Amino acid sequence: MIDKKREKPHALCVMESLSIRGALSSKERLYYSHLVKGYEGEYFFDVLVEKTLKEYILLCDLVFKVNGTIFQIDSLVVTNNKLYVYEVKNYEGEYQMNQSSLIRCAVGTEVLNPLIQLQRSTILFKQLLAQMNIKTPLESYIVYINQNFTLYQAGPHPQIILYSQLSTHFKSITESSKPLNEGCLSMSKLITSKNIGDSPYQDLPDYGYKTLKKGIYCPECFTFFNQLKGRMCICSKCGYRETAYANVHRHVMEFNKMLPDIRPSTKTIFDWCNGMHSMYRIRSVLRNEQTIE
């Protein structure tokens, strides 16, 4: 079962909104694309875990602070007899591995070898587990989730799992795992309680309320709505349908993520939606969200 579901990272939500409401530079668009690809890979991994494993608890997107150092775990699988840490990479194409980096063969660019990152997070997580008096054995892995990924000069490595190897890996976990018990549930809740939320290290562009395009848009194709049909918002491009109430709610949530220092008053959200919703409807949503001005 999934005890802590994966949500879109804060940085990805902000960059997605900036791509719709602002103007991203080529470098910022590359960063946005990197965030999207990473999230898609992690989400796909979650789906495979859910389809394949039995007797497990999956904890996603964990950010911890131990001894003043912040680290992140993409996915943590809790079983009756072991903990499994996964760093998921959605790299695509041909790469060559050396001790400190991966080199993309087509262009010669380098990225830090994920095994170094995995070693760091594993050491820190073991320290955190010791502080919580959790003595369950731990294994950690790099998962290259993309089917179109090739790694040269790596050789068999006990901590590297390619997409083609996942089925065998999950089968071995299933065969060695016993039914979950209350101890497993208590341990997962204790671990989750140490999660500090989004990482503070987010490389976001500078932006402000005045520079952002106002209006309401389709969450499927990102086309701005130019009219409402009664209590429904219907996208003229892709046909997506959404109630007006749900549309206001979604844009209030977007406003809160993008501009957390500005109070979402009725007038502010009316302007944020470019007058597409009545103040009465906006006020009703804010009341239900307990953020009434």
Secondary structure, DSSP 8 states (H G I E B T S, - for coil): -EEE-----HHHHHHHHHHHHS---HHHHHHHHHHHHHHHHHHHHHHHHHHH--S-EEEEEEEEEETTEEEEEEEEEE-SS-EEEEEEE---EEEEE-SSEEEETTT--EEE-HHHHHHHHHHHHHHHHHHTT----EEEEEEE--TTEEEES----TTEEEGGGHHHHHHHHHHH-----HHHHHHHHHHHHT---S-S--------GGGS--S-B-TTT--B----BTTEEE-TTT--EEEHHHHHHHHHHHHHHH-TTS---HHHHHHHTTT-S-HHHHHHHHHHTT---
